[in-house]
Amino acid sequence: MTSLPITQARAELFDVVERAAAGERITLTSHGMPRAMLVPLTDDPRPLTMTRDQAIDIFLRHRMDPGAWDDIRYPGDTTAEDGLD
């Protein structure tokens, strides 16, 4: 795993993102302390798409059926005032 200061990552953002997209896991540091990590999107278990019917339901009714919410939600995601758990 590669560590990179945030200031350097900012200066080389496009290249750093391309490296992560290619499979490299990059830890971003600030004053030597880990602050964040860039990982390939394939490491994220959330689906990248939803069904056409789910998208239309969200668009037209401004809501999601519970199954759609469970499909895209990741453990640890936070919720706001909507009360979804």
PyMOL commands that set and color helices and strands:
alter all, ss='L'
color gray80, all
select helices_A, chain A and resi 6-11+13-21+41-43+52-61+66-72
alter helices_A, ss='H'
color red, helices_A
select strands_A, chain A and resi 2-5+26-30+33-38
alter strands_A, ss='S'
color yellow, strands_A
deselect
rebuild
show_as cartoon
